[in-house]
Amino acid sequence: MELLNTTEVTLEARGEDRYGRVLVVVRSNGEDVADILVGEGLARYYPDGEEFWCQ
């Protein structure tokens, strides 16, 4: 919440998934929010190459 409420946020469209949902990159002050969250141990990239939670 802090990233989204205290910085300039931009969205970059990156196409659609197989269900037609728009895929976006969320940036906070130009930095990818996903990278920030992964770096802080609050998220991980999907798929991580070892486990798939939805089989």
Stockholm file with secondary structure:
# STOCKHOLM 1.0

chainA/1-55         MELLNTTEVTLEARGEDRYGRVLVVVRSNGEDVADILVGEGLARYYPDGEEFWCQ
#=GR chainA/1-55 SS CHHHHHSCEEEEEEEECTTSCEEEEEEETTEEHHHHHHHTTSCCCSSCSSCCSCC
#=GC SS_cons        CHHHHHSCEEEEEEEECTTSCEEEEEEETTEEHHHHHHHTTSCCCSSCSSCCSCC
//
